[in-house]
Protein backbone atom coordinates (compact mmCIF):
# COMPACT_ATOMS: atom_id res chain seq x y z
CA UNK A 1 0.00 0.00 0.00
CA UNK A 2 2.97 2.37 -0.02
CA UNK A 3 3.15 2.95 -3.77
CA UNK A 4 5.44 0.16 -5.03
CA UNK A 5 3.56 -0.27 -8.32
CA UNK A 6 3.77 3.45 -9.14
CA UNK A 7 7.49 3.50 -8.40
CA UNK A 8 8.13 0.37 -10.45
CA UNK A 9 6.31 1.79 -13.49
CA UNK A 10 8.25 5.05 -13.14
CA UNK A 11 11.60 3.25 -13.03
CA UNK A 12 10.59 1.19 -16.05
CA UNK A 13 9.85 4.39 -17.97
CA UNK A 14 13.27 5.68 -16.91
CA UNK A 15 14.98 2.77 -18.68
CA UNK A 16 15.42 0.30 -15.83
CA UNK A 17 14.69 -3.38 -16.32
CA UNK A 18 12.00 -4.04 -13.72
CA UNK A 19 10.77 -7.21 -12.01
CA UNK A 20 8.00 -7.37 -9.41
CA UNK A 21 8.13 -9.81 -6.50
CA UNK A 22 11.31 -11.68 -7.50
CA UNK A 23 12.16 -14.18 -4.71
CA UNK A 24 15.27 -12.87 -2.98
CA UNK A 25 16.93 -16.30 -3.19
CA UNK A 26 16.86 -15.99 -7.01
CA UNK A 27 18.49 -12.55 -7.05
CA UNK A 28 22.09 -13.81 -7.54
CA UNK A 29 21.05 -15.99 -10.49
CA UNK A 30 19.05 -13.13 -11.99
CA UNK A 31 21.98 -10.70 -11.80
CA UNK A 32 24.28 -13.16 -13.56
CA UNK A 33 22.01 -13.27 -16.63
CA UNK A 34 23.19 -9.99 -18.26
CA UNK A 35 26.76 -11.27 -18.53
CA UNK A 36 25.65 -13.65 -21.22
CA UNK A 37 23.94 -11.22 -23.56
CA UNK A 38 25.16 -7.68 -22.91
CA UNK A 39 28.32 -5.81 -22.00
CA UNK A 40 26.40 -2.64 -21.22
CA UNK A 41 25.74 -1.46 -17.68
CA UNK A 42 22.66 -3.36 -16.55
CA UNK A 43 20.27 -1.22 -14.53
CA UNK A 44 17.52 -3.17 -12.87
CA UNK A 45 14.90 -2.40 -10.26
CA UNK A 46 13.27 -5.15 -8.25
CA UNK A 47 10.27 -4.96 -5.95
CA UNK A 48 10.69 -7.14 -2.88
CA UNK A 49 8.54 -7.09 0.22
CA UNK A 50 7.21 -9.12 3.09
CA UNK A 51 4.82 -11.06 0.83
CA UNK A 52 7.75 -13.34 0.00
CA UNK A 53 8.07 -16.36 2.24
CA UNK A 54 11.48 -16.28 3.92
CA UNK A 55 12.38 -12.81 2.62
CA UNK A 56 13.17 -11.30 6.02
CA UNK A 57 15.39 -14.24 6.97
CA UNK A 58 17.20 -14.52 3.62
CA UNK A 59 17.82 -10.98 2.34
CA UNK A 60 20.74 -10.04 4.70
CA UNK A 61 22.88 -12.97 3.59
CA UNK A 62 21.99 -12.55 -0.11
CA UNK A 63 22.72 -8.80 -0.10
CA UNK A 64 26.03 -9.26 1.71
CA UNK A 65 27.19 -11.96 -0.71
CA UNK A 66 26.32 -9.84 -3.76
CA UNK A 67 28.13 -6.83 -2.31
CA UNK A 68 31.25 -8.96 -1.79
CA UNK A 69 30.96 -10.09 -5.42
CA UNK A 70 31.14 -6.47 -6.57
CA UNK A 71 27.47 -5.69 -7.22
CA UNK A 72 26.27 -2.19 -6.35
CA UNK A 73 22.95 -2.49 -4.55
CA UNK A 74 20.85 0.50 -3.53
CA UNK A 75 17.75 0.19 -1.38
CA UNK A 76 14.75 2.48 -1.87
CA UNK A 77 12.38 1.95 1.06
CA UNK A 78 8.77 3.11 0.67
CA UNK A 79 6.96 4.04 3.87
CA UNK A 80 3.60 5.56 4.72
CA UNK A 81 1.67 6.49 7.84
CA UNK A 82 -0.69 3.99 9.44
CA UNK A 83 -3.65 6.17 8.50
CA UNK A 84 -2.63 6.35 4.84
CA UNK A 85 -2.06 2.59 4.64
CA UNK A 86 -5.37 1.76 6.31
CA UNK A 87 -7.16 4.07 3.87
CA UNK A 88 -5.42 2.56 0.83
CA UNK A 89 -6.16 -1.01 1.87
CA UNK A 90 -9.76 -0.01 2.47
CA UNK A 91 -10.00 1.55 -1.01
CA UNK A 92 -8.54 -1.50 -2.73
CA UNK A 93 -10.46 -3.93 -0.48
CA UNK A 94 -7.34 -6.06 -0.15
CA UNK A 95 -6.18 -7.80 3.02
CA UNK A 96 -2.81 -6.81 4.43
CA UNK A 97 -0.41 -9.73 3.82
CA UNK A 98 0.78 -9.64 7.44
CA UNK A 99 -2.67 -9.39 9.01
CA UNK A 100 -3.03 -13.17 9.46
CA UNK A 101 -6.75 -12.90 10.12
CA UNK A 102 -6.39 -9.81 12.32
CA UNK A 103 -6.96 -6.14 11.52
CA UNK A 104 -5.07 -4.16 8.89
CA UNK A 105 -3.51 -2.11 11.70
CA UNK A 106 -2.12 -5.26 13.30
CA UNK A 107 -0.65 -6.33 9.98
CA UNK A 108 0.99 -2.95 9.46
CA UNK A 109 2.58 -3.04 12.90
CA UNK A 110 3.91 -6.57 12.35
CA UNK A 111 5.39 -5.54 8.99
CA UNK A 112 7.06 -2.43 10.47
CA UNK A 113 8.86 -4.56 13.04
CA UNK A 114 9.97 -7.10 10.45
CA UNK A 115 11.31 -4.51 8.00
CA UNK A 116 12.91 -2.08 10.49
CA UNK A 117 16.49 -3.30 9.76
CA UNK A 118 15.93 -3.00 6.02
CA UNK A 119 14.57 0.53 6.45
CA UNK A 120 17.67 1.46 8.44
CA UNK A 121 19.94 0.11 5.67
CA UNK A 122 18.13 1.96 2.88
CA UNK A 123 19.83 4.72 0.92
CA UNK A 124 16.48 6.43 0.38
CA UNK A 125 13.37 6.36 2.56
CA UNK A 126 10.33 7.92 0.90
CA UNK A 127 7.21 8.70 2.92
CA UNK A 128 4.42 8.47 0.35
CA UNK A 129 1.64 9.50 2.77
CA UNK A 130 1.22 13.10 1.55
CA UNK A 131 2.00 12.41 -2.12
CA UNK A 132 -0.36 11.96 -5.03
CA UNK A 133 0.53 9.39 -7.68
CA UNK A 134 1.95 12.15 -9.89
CA UNK A 135 3.95 13.71 -7.05
CA UNK A 136 5.44 10.33 -6.16
CA UNK A 137 6.38 9.78 -9.78
CA UNK A 138 8.08 13.19 -9.98
CA UNK A 139 9.94 12.53 -6.72
CA UNK A 140 11.32 9.23 -8.01
CA UNK A 141 12.42 10.88 -11.25
CA UNK A 142 14.28 13.49 -9.20
CA UNK A 143 15.95 10.82 -7.04
CA UNK A 144 17.05 8.86 -10.08
CA UNK A 145 18.43 11.85 -12.01
CA UNK A 146 21.59 10.73 -13.78
CA UNK A 147 20.76 7.01 -13.39
CA UNK A 148 18.21 6.74 -16.14
CA UNK A 149 18.72 6.30 -19.87
CA UNK A 150 16.13 8.92 -20.73
CA UNK A 151 13.02 10.60 -19.40
CA UNK A 152 11.84 12.13 -22.65
CA UNK A 153 8.29 11.26 -23.64
CA UNK A 154 7.98 9.11 -26.76
CA UNK A 155 5.88 11.00 -29.31
CA UNK A 156 4.56 9.10 -32.32
CA UNK A 157 3.08 10.92 -35.30
CA UNK A 158 1.10 8.65 -37.61
CA UNK A 159 -0.86 9.28 -40.79
CA UNK A 160 -3.92 7.20 -41.66
CA UNK A 161 -6.95 7.03 -43.95
CA UNK A 162 -10.44 7.28 -42.51
CA UNK A 163 -11.79 4.81 -45.05
CA UNK A 164 -9.52 2.19 -43.45
CA UNK A 165 -10.61 2.95 -39.88
CA UNK A 166 -9.15 4.84 -36.92
CA UNK A 167 -5.77 3.76 -35.46
CA UNK A 168 -6.51 1.91 -32.22
CA UNK A 169 -3.36 3.25 -30.54
CA UNK A 170 -4.18 6.94 -31.14
CA UNK A 171 -4.39 9.29 -28.14
CA UNK A 172 -5.15 12.41 -30.23
CA UNK A 173 -6.88 12.26 -33.64
CA UNK A 174 -6.88 15.16 -36.12
CA UNK A 175 -9.07 15.18 -39.25
CA UNK A 176 -7.47 17.09 -42.18
CA UNK A 177 -10.06 16.19 -44.83
CA UNK A 178 -10.99 19.88 -45.00
CA UNK A 179 -7.79 20.54 -47.02
CA UNK A 180 -7.76 20.44 -50.86
CA UNK A 181 -7.15 16.85 -51.97
CA UNK A 182 -4.20 16.05 -54.31
CA UNK A 183 -5.99 12.81 -55.24
CA UNK A 184 -8.09 14.80 -57.69
CA UNK A 185 -5.01 16.05 -59.54
CA UNK A 186 -4.23 13.37 -62.13
CA UNK A 187 -0.43 13.64 -61.98
CA UNK A 188 -0.40 13.60 -58.15
CA UNK A 189 -2.84 10.71 -57.61
CA UNK A 190 -0.29 7.84 -57.87
CA UNK A 191 2.22 9.58 -55.56
CA UNK A 192 2.24 9.82 -51.77
CA UNK A 193 2.76 12.80 -49.47
CA UNK A 194 6.53 12.43 -49.32
CA UNK A 195 6.89 13.31 -52.98
CA UNK A 196 7.96 16.92 -53.36
CA UNK A 197 5.16 17.67 -55.85
CA UNK A 198 2.47 16.51 -53.40
CA UNK A 199 4.17 18.35 -50.54
CA UNK A 200 4.27 21.59 -52.51
CA UNK A 201 0.60 21.23 -53.46
CA UNK A 202 -0.61 20.64 -49.88
CA UNK A 203 1.66 23.13 -48.14
CA UNK A 204 0.94 25.70 -50.82
CA UNK A 205 -2.68 26.01 -49.67
CA UNK A 206 -3.30 29.00 -47.37
CA UNK A 207 -5.59 26.93 -45.12
CA UNK A 208 -2.79 24.36 -44.65
CA UNK A 209 -0.33 27.00 -43.53
CA UNK A 210 -2.88 28.55 -41.16
CA UNK A 211 -3.73 25.12 -39.70
CA UNK A 212 -0.09 24.20 -39.15
CA UNK A 213 0.67 27.42 -37.29
CA UNK A 214 -2.30 26.99 -34.97
CA UNK A 215 -1.86 23.26 -34.44
CA UNK A 216 1.87 23.58 -33.70
CA UNK A 217 1.07 26.23 -31.08
CA UNK A 218 -1.56 23.90 -29.64
CA UNK A 219 0.95 21.02 -29.38
CA UNK A 220 3.50 23.29 -27.70
CA UNK A 221 0.84 23.96 -25.07
CA UNK A 222 -0.50 20.40 -24.84
CA UNK A 223 2.57 18.14 -24.90
CA UNK A 224 4.30 19.51 -21.76
CA UNK A 225 1.04 18.98 -19.85
CA UNK A 226 0.87 15.33 -20.93
CA UNK A 227 4.52 14.90 -19.94
CA UNK A 228 3.90 16.61 -16.59
CA UNK A 229 1.10 14.15 -15.86
CA UNK A 230 3.51 11.26 -16.39
CA UNK A 231 2.50 10.27 -19.91
CA UNK A 232 5.39 8.23 -21.32
CA UNK A 233 3.96 7.49 -24.75
CA UNK A 234 1.68 9.67 -26.85
CA UNK A 235 0.38 8.94 -30.34
CA UNK A 236 -1.04 11.73 -32.50
CA UNK A 237 -2.88 10.45 -35.56
CA UNK A 238 -3.53 12.71 -38.56
CA UNK A 239 -6.16 11.41 -40.95
CA UNK A 240 -7.36 12.16 -44.47
CA UNK A 241 -9.60 10.09 -46.74
CA UNK A 242 -7.12 7.56 -48.10
CA UNK A 243 -4.14 8.20 -45.82
CA UNK A 244 -1.61 8.68 -48.63
CA UNK A 245 -1.55 12.40 -49.47
CA UNK A 246 -2.67 15.15 -47.08
CA UNK A 247 -2.15 13.27 -43.81
CA UNK A 248 1.35 12.14 -44.88
CA UNK A 249 2.37 15.70 -45.77
CA UNK A 250 1.04 17.03 -42.47
CA UNK A 251 2.77 14.36 -40.38
CA UNK A 252 6.11 14.97 -42.13
CA UNK A 253 5.81 18.73 -41.64
CA UNK A 254 4.78 18.39 -37.99
CA UNK A 255 7.74 16.09 -37.39
CA UNK A 256 10.07 18.68 -38.91
CA UNK A 257 8.66 21.38 -36.64
CA UNK A 258 8.84 19.23 -33.47
CA UNK A 259 12.31 17.73 -33.89
CA UNK A 260 13.93 20.34 -31.67
CA UNK A 261 11.47 19.63 -28.81
CA UNK A 262 12.51 17.35 -25.89
CA UNK A 263 10.70 14.22 -27.10
CA UNK A 264 11.71 10.91 -28.67
CA UNK A 265 10.00 11.34 -32.02
CA UNK A 266 8.73 8.53 -34.25
CA UNK A 267 6.96 8.92 -37.60
CA UNK A 268 4.67 6.28 -39.11
CA UNK A 269 2.51 6.20 -42.25
CA UNK A 270 -0.05 3.45 -41.88
CA UNK A 271 -1.41 3.47 -45.41
CA UNK A 272 1.63 4.82 -47.28
CA UNK A 273 3.95 2.23 -45.64
CA UNK A 274 1.76 -0.84 -45.10
CA UNK A 275 3.37 -3.71 -43.21
C-alpha positions as CSV (number, residue, x, y, z in Angstrom):
1,X,0.0,0.0,0.0
2,X,3.0,2.4,0.0
3,X,3.2,2.9,-3.8
4,X,5.4,0.2,-5.0
5,X,3.6,-0.3,-8.3
6,X,3.8,3.4,-9.1
7,X,7.5,3.5,-8.4
8,X,8.1,0.4,-10.5
9,X,6.3,1.8,-13.5
10,X,8.3,5.1,-13.1
11,X,11.6,3.2,-13.0
12,X,10.6,1.2,-16.1
13,X,9.8,4.4,-18.0
14,X,13.3,5.7,-16.9
15,X,15.0,2.8,-18.7
16,X,15.4,0.3,-15.8
17,X,14.7,-3.4,-16.3
18,X,12.0,-4.0,-13.7
19,X,10.8,-7.2,-12.0
20,X,8.0,-7.4,-9.4
21,X,8.1,-9.8,-6.5
22,X,11.3,-11.7,-7.5
23,X,12.2,-14.2,-4.7
24,X,15.3,-12.9,-3.0
25,X,16.9,-16.3,-3.2
26,X,16.9,-16.0,-7.0
27,X,18.5,-12.6,-7.1
28,X,22.1,-13.8,-7.5
29,X,21.0,-16.0,-10.5
30,X,19.0,-13.1,-12.0
31,X,22.0,-10.7,-11.8
32,X,24.3,-13.2,-13.6
33,X,22.0,-13.3,-16.6
34,X,23.2,-10.0,-18.3
35,X,26.8,-11.3,-18.5
36,X,25.6,-13.7,-21.2
37,X,23.9,-11.2,-23.6
38,X,25.2,-7.7,-22.9
39,X,28.3,-5.8,-22.0
40,X,26.4,-2.6,-21.2
41,X,25.7,-1.5,-17.7
42,X,22.7,-3.4,-16.5
43,X,20.3,-1.2,-14.5
44,X,17.5,-3.2,-12.9
45,X,14.9,-2.4,-10.3
46,X,13.3,-5.2,-8.2
47,X,10.3,-5.0,-6.0
48,X,10.7,-7.1,-2.9
49,X,8.5,-7.1,0.2
50,X,7.2,-9.1,3.1
51,X,4.8,-11.1,0.8
52,X,7.8,-13.3,0.0
53,X,8.1,-16.4,2.2
54,X,11.5,-16.3,3.9
55,X,12.4,-12.8,2.6
56,X,13.2,-11.3,6.0
57,X,15.4,-14.2,7.0
58,X,17.2,-14.5,3.6
59,X,17.8,-11.0,2.3
60,X,20.7,-10.0,4.7
61,X,22.9,-13.0,3.6
62,X,22.0,-12.6,-0.1
63,X,22.7,-8.8,-0.1
64,X,26.0,-9.3,1.7
65,X,27.2,-12.0,-0.7
66,X,26.3,-9.8,-3.8
67,X,28.1,-6.8,-2.3
68,X,31.2,-9.0,-1.8
69,X,31.0,-10.1,-5.4
70,X,31.1,-6.5,-6.6
71,X,27.5,-5.7,-7.2
72,X,26.3,-2.2,-6.4
73,X,22.9,-2.5,-4.5
74,X,20.8,0.5,-3.5
75,X,17.7,0.2,-1.4
76,X,14.7,2.5,-1.9
77,X,12.4,2.0,1.1
78,X,8.8,3.1,0.7
79,X,7.0,4.0,3.9
80,X,3.6,5.6,4.7
81,X,1.7,6.5,7.8
82,X,-0.7,4.0,9.4
83,X,-3.6,6.2,8.5
84,X,-2.6,6.4,4.8
85,X,-2.1,2.6,4.6
86,X,-5.4,1.8,6.3
87,X,-7.2,4.1,3.9
88,X,-5.4,2.6,0.8
89,X,-6.2,-1.0,1.9
90,X,-9.8,0.0,2.5
91,X,-10.0,1.6,-1.0
92,X,-8.5,-1.5,-2.7
93,X,-10.5,-3.9,-0.5
94,X,-7.3,-6.1,-0.1
95,X,-6.2,-7.8,3.0
96,X,-2.8,-6.8,4.4
97,X,-0.4,-9.7,3.8
98,X,0.8,-9.6,7.4
99,X,-2.7,-9.4,9.0
100,X,-3.0,-13.2,9.5
101,X,-6.7,-12.9,10.1
102,X,-6.4,-9.8,12.3
103,X,-7.0,-6.1,11.5
104,X,-5.1,-4.2,8.9
105,X,-3.5,-2.1,11.7
106,X,-2.1,-5.3,13.3
107,X,-0.7,-6.3,10.0
108,X,1.0,-2.9,9.5
109,X,2.6,-3.0,12.9
110,X,3.9,-6.6,12.3
111,X,5.4,-5.5,9.0
112,X,7.1,-2.4,10.5
113,X,8.9,-4.6,13.0
114,X,10.0,-7.1,10.4
115,X,11.3,-4.5,8.0
116,X,12.9,-2.1,10.5
117,X,16.5,-3.3,9.8
118,X,15.9,-3.0,6.0
119,X,14.6,0.5,6.5
120,X,17.7,1.5,8.4
121,X,19.9,0.1,5.7
122,X,18.1,2.0,2.9
123,X,19.8,4.7,0.9
124,X,16.5,6.4,0.4
125,X,13.4,6.4,2.6
126,X,10.3,7.9,0.9
127,X,7.2,8.7,2.9
128,X,4.4,8.5,0.4
129,X,1.6,9.5,2.8
130,X,1.2,13.1,1.5
131,X,2.0,12.4,-2.1
132,X,-0.4,12.0,-5.0
133,X,0.5,9.4,-7.7
134,X,1.9,12.2,-9.9
135,X,4.0,13.7,-7.0
136,X,5.4,10.3,-6.2
137,X,6.4,9.8,-9.8
138,X,8.1,13.2,-10.0
139,X,9.9,12.5,-6.7
140,X,11.3,9.2,-8.0
141,X,12.4,10.9,-11.2
142,X,14.3,13.5,-9.2
143,X,15.9,10.8,-7.0
144,X,17.1,8.9,-10.1
145,X,18.4,11.9,-12.0
146,X,21.6,10.7,-13.8
147,X,20.8,7.0,-13.4
148,X,18.2,6.7,-16.1
149,X,18.7,6.3,-19.9
150,X,16.1,8.9,-20.7
151,X,13.0,10.6,-19.4
152,X,11.8,12.1,-22.7
153,X,8.3,11.3,-23.6
154,X,8.0,9.1,-26.8
155,X,5.9,11.0,-29.3
156,X,4.6,9.1,-32.3
157,X,3.1,10.9,-35.3
158,X,1.1,8.7,-37.6
159,X,-0.9,9.3,-40.8
160,X,-3.9,7.2,-41.7
161,X,-6.9,7.0,-43.9
162,X,-10.4,7.3,-42.5
163,X,-11.8,4.8,-45.1
164,X,-9.5,2.2,-43.5
165,X,-10.6,3.0,-39.9
166,X,-9.1,4.8,-36.9
167,X,-5.8,3.8,-35.5
168,X,-6.5,1.9,-32.2
169,X,-3.4,3.2,-30.5
170,X,-4.2,6.9,-31.1
171,X,-4.4,9.3,-28.1
172,X,-5.1,12.4,-30.2
173,X,-6.9,12.3,-33.6
174,X,-6.9,15.2,-36.1
175,X,-9.1,15.2,-39.3
176,X,-7.5,17.1,-42.2
177,X,-10.1,16.2,-44.8
178,X,-11.0,19.9,-45.0
179,X,-7.8,20.5,-47.0
180,X,-7.8,20.4,-50.9
181,X,-7.2,16.9,-52.0
182,X,-4.2,16.0,-54.3
183,X,-6.0,12.8,-55.2
184,X,-8.1,14.8,-57.7
185,X,-5.0,16.0,-59.5
186,X,-4.2,13.4,-62.1
187,X,-0.4,13.6,-62.0
188,X,-0.4,13.6,-58.2
189,X,-2.8,10.7,-57.6
190,X,-0.3,7.8,-57.9
191,X,2.2,9.6,-55.6
192,X,2.2,9.8,-51.8
193,X,2.8,12.8,-49.5
194,X,6.5,12.4,-49.3
195,X,6.9,13.3,-53.0
196,X,8.0,16.9,-53.4
197,X,5.2,17.7,-55.8
198,X,2.5,16.5,-53.4
199,X,4.2,18.4,-50.5
200,X,4.3,21.6,-52.5
201,X,0.6,21.2,-53.5
202,X,-0.6,20.6,-49.9
203,X,1.7,23.1,-48.1
204,X,0.9,25.7,-50.8
205,X,-2.7,26.0,-49.7
206,X,-3.3,29.0,-47.4
207,X,-5.6,26.9,-45.1
208,X,-2.8,24.4,-44.7
209,X,-0.3,27.0,-43.5
210,X,-2.9,28.5,-41.2
211,X,-3.7,25.1,-39.7
212,X,-0.1,24.2,-39.1
213,X,0.7,27.4,-37.3
214,X,-2.3,27.0,-35.0
215,X,-1.9,23.3,-34.4
216,X,1.9,23.6,-33.7
217,X,1.1,26.2,-31.1
218,X,-1.6,23.9,-29.6
219,X,0.9,21.0,-29.4
220,X,3.5,23.3,-27.7
221,X,0.8,24.0,-25.1
222,X,-0.5,20.4,-24.8
223,X,2.6,18.1,-24.9
224,X,4.3,19.5,-21.8
225,X,1.0,19.0,-19.9
226,X,0.9,15.3,-20.9
227,X,4.5,14.9,-19.9
228,X,3.9,16.6,-16.6
229,X,1.1,14.2,-15.9
230,X,3.5,11.3,-16.4
231,X,2.5,10.3,-19.9
232,X,5.4,8.2,-21.3
233,X,4.0,7.5,-24.8
234,X,1.7,9.7,-26.9
235,X,0.4,8.9,-30.3
236,X,-1.0,11.7,-32.5
237,X,-2.9,10.5,-35.6
238,X,-3.5,12.7,-38.6
239,X,-6.2,11.4,-41.0
240,X,-7.4,12.2,-44.5
241,X,-9.6,10.1,-46.7
242,X,-7.1,7.6,-48.1
243,X,-4.1,8.2,-45.8
244,X,-1.6,8.7,-48.6
245,X,-1.5,12.4,-49.5
246,X,-2.7,15.1,-47.1
247,X,-2.1,13.3,-43.8
248,X,1.3,12.1,-44.9
249,X,2.4,15.7,-45.8
250,X,1.0,17.0,-42.5
251,X,2.8,14.4,-40.4
252,X,6.1,15.0,-42.1
253,X,5.8,18.7,-41.6
254,X,4.8,18.4,-38.0
255,X,7.7,16.1,-37.4
256,X,10.1,18.7,-38.9
257,X,8.7,21.4,-36.6
258,X,8.8,19.2,-33.5
259,X,12.3,17.7,-33.9
260,X,13.9,20.3,-31.7
261,X,11.5,19.6,-28.8
262,X,12.5,17.4,-25.9
263,X,10.7,14.2,-27.1
264,X,11.7,10.9,-28.7
265,X,10.0,11.3,-32.0
266,X,8.7,8.5,-34.2
267,X,7.0,8.9,-37.6
268,X,4.7,6.3,-39.1
269,X,2.5,6.2,-42.2
270,X,-0.1,3.4,-41.9
271,X,-1.4,3.5,-45.4
272,X,1.6,4.8,-47.3
273,X,4.0,2.2,-45.6
274,X,1.8,-0.8,-45.1
275,X,3.4,-3.7,-43.2
